[in-house]
Amino acid sequence: MSIETDLNSSEKIAIVTGGSRGIGRNIVLSLARRGVNSIFTYNSNRAEAEKVIGLVTGAGQKAIALQLDTGKAATFDAFVQNVQAALRNLGAAQFDYLVNNAGNNHGNMTFEKATEEELDSLYNVHFKGVFFLTQKLLSLIKDGGRIVNVSTARTRLISPGGAAYGSMKGAVEVLTKYMAKELGPRRIAVNVVAPGATETDFSGGMVRDNPVVNKRVAEGTLLGRAGVPDDIGLMIASLLSEDNRWINAERIEVTGGYVLP
C-alpha cells in the first residue's frame, strides 16, 4: 500500500477528545479532509457536536460524537463500551489514532490564589484523564497506531497565572515520553504538540475576542499574528499521517515563533 493510498483511506479511524469546539473541532475536520473517520467527544454541547458531524459528512467522511467528561475517570469503562459500539458502526474493531485534546482552564490563576478545587479540576482533566483514558483504550488501538497529547507553549513560556495549568501540561509532556517508551514494542508512536496562543473560545475566548491580548500576541510572534485553529489541526493531522511516521517521543511547539529566547 502506498503512502498516498494509506493517507486517504476511509478505513483509518481517530478518537479525538474535546472535538466539538476549538482546536479539537479543527483536528476532526482536518482529519476528515485527509480521509480519516473520527469518533470524537463533547462534554455538554450536543448541538455543536452535531454541527461537526455535518461538516465531516460534507467532507465525505464519517464521524460519531460521544459524550464524555474527561475529568471523571470513573466513567471511562462505560465510555470504552460506547467506543466499541461506535467502532462496530464504522465496520471496525480497533482504531488508528488517539488525540488527547480535551481541556479546561480557570483563567489567569496565580500560584498565590489558586485553590485546591481548581487545581484538582485541572489535574483530573489534563493529567489523570489523559493517563487513564489512554490506558483504558490501549486494547482498542492498533499496533502501529499513533497517539498525540496536546500540551501548551506555557510549559516553556513562564508567566504569572499559569502555574497550575502549565504544571499539569508539563506532567503530560513527561508522560508522553513514558508512553512512547512502553508502547514502542507495539510500534505505537506517541508525541506531544504544544500550541501557542490560538484564537478559540478557550479561556473565555481571550485571544480571539480581546483585541489588546490579540495584538500583544501578534507583536510577540515572528510571523506577526496569533494562531488560528487551522494552524494546529492541520499540523496534528499531518503528524498522524505516514508523512511523519518516524517522529516519536517528541515535543513539537506550534506557535509561529512566539517569544524566542
C-alpha positions, 0 to 999 in steps of 0.5 A: 500500500502506498503512502498516498493510498494509506493517507486517504483511506476511509478505513483509518479511524481517530478518537479525538477528545474535546472535538466539538469546539476549538482546536479539537473541532479543527483536528476532526475536520482536518482529519476528515479532509485527509480521509480519516473517520473520527469518533470524537467527544463533547462534554455538554454541547450536543448541538455543536457536536452535531454541527461537526458531524455535518461538516465531516459528512460534507467532507465525505467522511464519517464521524460519531460524537460521544459524550464524555467528561474527561475529568471523571475517570470513573466513567471511562469503562462505560465510555470504552463500551460506547467506543466499541459500539461506535467502532462496530458502526464504522465496520471496525474493531480497533482504531488508528489514532488517539488525540488527547485534546480535551481541556479546561482552564480557570483563567489567569490563576496565580500560584498565590490564589489558586485553590485546591478545587481548581487545581484538582479540576485541572489535574483530573482533566489534563493529567489523570484523564489523559493517563487513564483514558489512554490506558483504558483504550490501549486494547482498542488501538492498533499496533502501529497506531499513533497517539498525540497529547496536546500540551501548551507553549506555557510549559516553556513560556513562564508567566504569572497565572499559569502555574497550575495549568502549565504544571499539569501540561508539563506532567503530560509532556513527561508522560508522553515520553513514558508512553512512547517508551512502553508502547514502542514494542507495539510500534505505537508512536506517541508525541506531544504538540504544544500550541501557542496562543490560538484564537478559540473560545478557550479561556473565555475566548481571550485571544480571539475576542480581546483585541489588546491580548490579540495584538500583544500576541501578534507583536510577540510572534515572528510571523506577526499574528496569533494562531488560528485553529487551522494552524494546529489541526492541520499540523496534528493531522499531518503528524498522524499521517505516514508523512511523519511516521518516524517522529516519536517521543517528541515535543513539537511547539506550534506557535509561529515563533512566539517569544524566542529566547 
